[in-house]
Amino acid sequence: MTSAPSFLPCVIIPVYNHGSTVRGTVAAVDRYGMAIYLVDDGSEAPTRPALDDIAREFPRVRLTRLPCNCGKGAAVITALRRAHAEGMTHALQIDADGQHDTSDIARFIALGRAHPAAVVCGQPVYDGSVPKWRLYGRYLTHFWVWIETLSFGVKDAMCGFRLYPLAATSALIDAVRLPSRMDFDIAIVVHLAWRGAPIENLPTRVVYPPGGTSHFDMLRDNLRISRTHTRLIFGMLLRLPMLLGRRIGQLARQ
């Protein structure tokens, strides 16, 4: 009987109307020799045929299509479930729009290999291209996540460049109803931290390319994020004795 691999990472890329950028992202990722799970989140033309071409051109690409635009969270969950079912142990989530520095993939994988139980979270290092309202808005989420986890361990809960340990992550998504839209990245990392997953933070360059495709809706997504933080605060209060006990234990070991 052959034992399961101890470390078999892959890459997952949620796609929604990123026809102009996704091929470049896939080509950059493909250099690392890992399986690539593309999830088409109900894209329109010309992205749909572009994804078909990519799947034919790159043998490591495994394309899944959702029947409609279900949201970034739904697309990532679809990829996480498929990757875990197909024997992968870790999944590196990266955006399709070219914001994330693919040259850092080796660093994520190395840190994940060294800490296989950990979630490796990208900690953005921005240049002047970042919209100021996006930059300053993140600090409010940082504040709430620190309260929700009773820890400064998660440096940035909104960055979509992160490595998940699939056993723990799949168990979570089977047990908890997570958001399906832009608030997904926040909710899943808080829930994983609650479950005791170690958090490793990796500084990584994030850019906003000119003419890039962003699907962040200023009103609706901020309302969703506010609603998610409200739910997470109540979740934290229910777990307060456990979180306090864990925190006291950590301090005692220092």
C-alpha positions as CSV (number, residue, x, y, z in Angstrom):
1,M,0.0,0.0,0.0
2,T,1.4,3.4,-1.1
3,S,1.4,6.1,1.6
4,A,-0.1,9.5,0.8
5,P,2.4,12.2,-0.1
6,S,3.4,14.4,2.8
7,F,3.6,17.6,0.7
8,L,2.0,17.9,-2.7
9,P,1.1,21.6,-3.4
10,C,-0.9,23.0,-6.2
11,V,-2.1,26.5,-7.3
12,I,-5.8,27.7,-7.5
13,I,-6.9,30.7,-9.5
14,P,-10.4,32.0,-9.4
15,V,-11.3,33.7,-12.7
16,Y,-14.1,36.1,-13.5
17,N,-13.8,38.1,-16.8
18,H,-10.0,38.2,-16.5
19,G,-9.5,37.2,-20.2
20,S,-6.8,39.8,-20.8
21,T,-4.6,38.8,-17.8
22,V,-5.2,35.2,-16.9
23,R,-3.0,33.6,-19.5
24,G,0.0,35.6,-18.3
25,T,-0.7,34.6,-14.7
26,V,-1.0,30.9,-15.7
27,A,2.2,31.0,-17.8
28,A,4.1,32.5,-14.8
29,V,2.7,29.9,-12.4
30,D,3.2,27.0,-14.7
31,R,7.0,27.4,-14.5
32,Y,6.8,25.9,-11.0
33,G,5.5,22.6,-12.2
34,M,2.5,22.3,-10.0
35,A,-1.1,21.4,-10.9
36,I,-3.1,24.5,-11.6
37,Y,-6.8,24.6,-10.7
38,L,-8.6,27.3,-12.7
39,V,-12.2,28.0,-11.7
40,D,-14.3,30.0,-14.2
41,D,-16.8,31.9,-12.0
42,G,-19.4,32.4,-14.7
43,S,-17.2,34.5,-17.0
44,E,-18.5,36.1,-20.2
45,A,-16.9,36.2,-23.6
46,P,-14.0,36.6,-24.4
47,T,-12.8,35.0,-21.1
48,R,-14.6,31.6,-21.7
49,P,-12.8,30.7,-25.0
50,A,-9.5,32.1,-23.6
51,L,-9.8,29.6,-20.7
52,D,-10.5,26.8,-23.1
53,D,-7.3,27.8,-25.0
54,I,-5.3,27.9,-21.8
55,A,-6.5,24.4,-20.7
56,R,-5.4,23.0,-24.1
57,E,-2.0,24.9,-24.0
58,F,-1.0,24.0,-20.4
59,P,-1.4,20.3,-19.6
60,R,-1.1,21.0,-15.8
61,V,-4.3,23.2,-15.9
62,R,-7.5,21.6,-14.5
63,L,-10.4,23.8,-15.5
64,T,-13.8,23.8,-13.6
65,R,-16.7,26.0,-14.7
66,L,-19.4,27.3,-12.4
67,P,-22.9,27.8,-14.0
68,C,-23.1,31.4,-13.1
69,N,-21.2,34.1,-11.2
70,C,-21.2,32.7,-7.7
71,G,-18.5,34.8,-6.2
72,K,-14.8,34.6,-5.5
73,G,-15.3,32.6,-2.3
74,A,-17.5,30.0,-4.1
75,A,-14.8,29.7,-6.8
76,V,-12.0,29.2,-4.3
77,I,-14.0,26.7,-2.3
78,T,-14.7,24.7,-5.5
79,A,-11.0,24.6,-6.2
80,L,-10.1,23.7,-2.7
81,R,-12.5,20.8,-2.6
82,R,-11.4,19.4,-6.0
83,A,-7.7,19.7,-5.1
84,H,-8.1,17.9,-1.8
85,A,-10.2,15.2,-3.5
86,E,-7.5,14.7,-6.0
87,G,-4.8,14.1,-3.4
88,M,-3.2,17.6,-3.1
89,T,-2.0,18.5,0.4
90,H,-1.6,22.3,0.0
91,A,-3.2,24.9,-2.3
92,L,-1.7,28.3,-3.1
93,Q,-4.4,30.8,-3.9
94,I,-3.4,33.6,-6.3
95,D,-5.5,36.2,-8.2
96,A,-5.8,36.1,-12.0
97,D,-5.4,39.8,-12.5
98,G,-1.6,40.2,-12.2
99,Q,-1.6,41.9,-8.9
100,H,0.4,39.2,-7.1
101,D,4.2,38.7,-7.6
102,T,4.5,35.2,-9.0
103,S,8.2,35.2,-8.3
104,D,7.3,34.8,-4.6
105,I,5.6,31.4,-5.3
106,A,8.8,29.5,-4.4
107,R,8.9,31.4,-1.1
108,F,5.3,30.5,-0.2
109,I,6.0,26.9,-1.0
110,A,9.2,26.7,1.0
111,L,7.5,28.3,4.0
112,G,4.6,25.9,3.7
113,R,7.0,22.9,3.4
114,A,8.8,24.0,6.6
115,H,5.4,24.6,8.4
116,P,3.0,22.1,6.8
117,A,0.2,22.8,9.3
118,A,0.3,26.5,8.8
119,V,-1.7,28.9,6.7
120,V,0.9,31.1,4.9
121,C,-0.7,34.5,4.4
122,G,0.6,37.1,2.0
123,Q,1.4,40.4,3.7
124,P,1.2,43.0,1.0
125,V,4.0,45.4,0.3
126,Y,2.4,48.1,-1.9
127,D,3.9,50.5,-4.4
128,G,2.3,53.8,-5.5
129,S,-0.2,52.1,-7.7
130,V,-2.5,51.1,-4.8
131,P,-5.7,53.2,-4.5
132,K,-5.6,55.1,-1.2
133,W,-9.1,54.2,-0.3
134,R,-8.3,50.5,-0.6
135,L,-5.1,50.9,1.4
136,Y,-6.7,52.8,4.3
137,G,-9.8,50.6,4.3
138,R,-7.7,47.6,5.0
139,Y,-6.6,48.9,8.4
140,L,-10.2,48.7,9.7
141,T,-10.3,45.0,8.8
142,H,-6.8,44.5,10.4
143,F,-8.2,46.0,13.6
144,W,-11.3,43.8,13.7
145,V,-9.4,40.6,12.8
146,W,-7.0,41.2,15.7
147,I,-10.0,41.5,18.0
148,E,-11.8,38.4,16.4
149,T,-8.7,36.3,16.9
150,L,-7.4,37.9,20.1
151,S,-4.0,38.0,18.3
152,F,-1.8,40.0,16.0
153,G,-0.9,36.8,14.2
154,V,-2.8,37.6,11.0
155,K,-1.1,40.6,9.4
156,D,-3.4,41.0,6.5
157,A,-6.7,39.0,6.2
158,M,-7.7,40.4,2.8
159,C,-4.8,39.4,0.6
160,G,-5.8,36.7,-1.8
161,F,-2.2,35.3,-2.1
162,R,-1.9,32.6,0.5
163,L,-1.2,28.9,1.0
164,Y,-3.7,26.6,2.6
165,P,-3.1,23.3,4.3
166,L,-5.9,21.3,2.6
167,A,-6.8,18.7,5.3
168,A,-7.6,21.4,7.8
169,T,-9.2,23.8,5.3
170,S,-11.4,21.1,3.7
171,A,-12.6,20.1,7.2
172,L,-13.5,23.7,7.9
173,I,-15.4,24.3,4.6
174,D,-17.4,21.1,5.2
175,A,-18.3,22.2,8.7
176,V,-18.9,25.9,8.4
177,R,-20.9,28.0,6.0
178,L,-18.3,30.5,4.6
179,P,-19.1,33.7,2.6
180,S,-19.1,33.2,-1.1
181,R,-18.0,36.7,-2.2
182,M,-15.2,39.1,-1.4
183,D,-15.5,38.7,2.3
184,F,-14.4,35.0,2.0
185,D,-10.7,35.7,2.5
186,I,-11.3,37.4,5.8
187,A,-13.8,34.7,7.2
188,I,-11.8,31.6,6.3
189,V,-8.5,32.8,7.8
190,V,-10.3,33.8,11.0
191,H,-12.1,30.5,11.2
192,L,-8.8,28.6,10.6
193,A,-7.1,30.6,13.3
194,W,-10.0,29.8,15.7
195,R,-9.4,26.1,14.9
196,G,-5.7,26.4,15.9
197,A,-4.1,26.6,12.5
198,P,-0.7,28.3,12.9
199,I,-0.3,31.5,10.8
200,E,2.8,32.4,9.0
201,N,3.0,35.8,7.3
202,L,5.1,36.4,4.2
203,P,5.7,39.9,2.9
204,T,5.0,40.1,-0.9
205,R,4.8,42.8,-3.5
206,V,1.3,43.7,-4.6
207,V,0.6,46.1,-7.5
208,Y,-2.5,47.5,-9.2
209,P,-1.7,47.3,-12.9
210,P,-3.1,50.2,-15.1
211,G,-6.4,49.1,-16.6
212,G,-6.6,46.1,-14.3
213,T,-9.9,44.3,-13.8
214,S,-11.2,44.7,-10.2
215,H,-14.6,43.3,-9.2
216,F,-14.6,44.9,-5.8
217,D,-17.9,46.7,-5.5
218,M,-17.4,49.7,-3.2
219,L,-20.9,49.6,-1.6
220,R,-22.0,46.0,-1.7
221,D,-18.6,44.4,-0.8
222,N,-18.0,46.8,2.0
223,L,-21.5,46.0,3.4
224,R,-20.7,42.3,3.1
225,I,-17.4,42.8,4.9
226,S,-19.1,44.7,7.7
227,R,-21.7,42.0,8.0
228,T,-19.0,39.3,8.1
229,H,-17.1,41.2,10.8
230,T,-20.3,41.4,12.9
231,R,-20.8,37.6,12.7
232,L,-17.1,37.0,13.5
233,I,-17.3,39.2,16.6
234,F,-20.2,37.2,17.9
235,G,-18.3,34.0,17.0
236,M,-15.3,35.3,18.9
237,L,-17.5,36.0,22.0
238,L,-18.8,32.4,21.9
239,R,-15.2,31.1,21.7
240,L,-13.8,33.6,24.2
241,P,-12.9,31.2,27.0
242,M,-11.1,28.9,24.5
243,L,-9.3,31.8,22.8
244,L,-8.2,33.4,26.1
245,G,-7.0,30.0,27.4
246,R,-5.0,29.5,24.2
247,R,-3.5,33.0,24.4
248,I,-2.6,32.6,28.1
249,G,-0.9,29.3,27.3
250,Q,1.1,30.9,24.4
251,L,2.3,33.7,26.7
252,A,3.3,31.3,29.4
253,R,5.5,29.4,26.9
254,Q,7.3,32.5,25.8
